[in-house]
Amino acid sequence: MTAEDLYEDMIQRGFKFQALGDLLNCRGTMEPLSENLLFQLKRFKRDILSRINSSPSENRSIQRAEAERLFRERGWVQVYSTYLKLDFYLVRDENVRTPEPSIVKYTLMEIQVLNDLSVEELLTLHKAKEIFKGFIQ
């Protein structure tokens, strides 16, 4: 197996990669990382980091395409908000079940409503949504 094979296989299985300097962040599925998979990641860490760092715009396009595919297939995708500085689920509708119930869910309709809010307003609404587990209309 090559670094490219490992990377592509893990992307197909729903893993997400992020380069943080010399650190390789890998997350995104409920699938546990086996000892063999961890060994392979350590073995190919430099190659994977190099691939991620070599073409950031290409990687964003790949990540977006993969997120869109997963959203169509599962009805949800986990997103990291740079405004809120936390993960949330983007879900097709309020009835979609997600793997981690403690992570707040937002529907596409809710995201459209929130589009013009300030960061402070977003944080306030997010905290209310966290507490009351409701939906924004």
Secondary structure, DSSP 8 states (H G I E B T S, - for coil): --HHHHHHHHHHTT-EEEEETTEEEEE-SSS---HHHHHHHHHTHHHHHHHHHH-HHHHHHHHHHHHHHHHHHHSEEEEEETTTTEEEEEESSTT---S-TTS-EEEHHHHHHHTT--HHHHHHHHHHHHHH-----
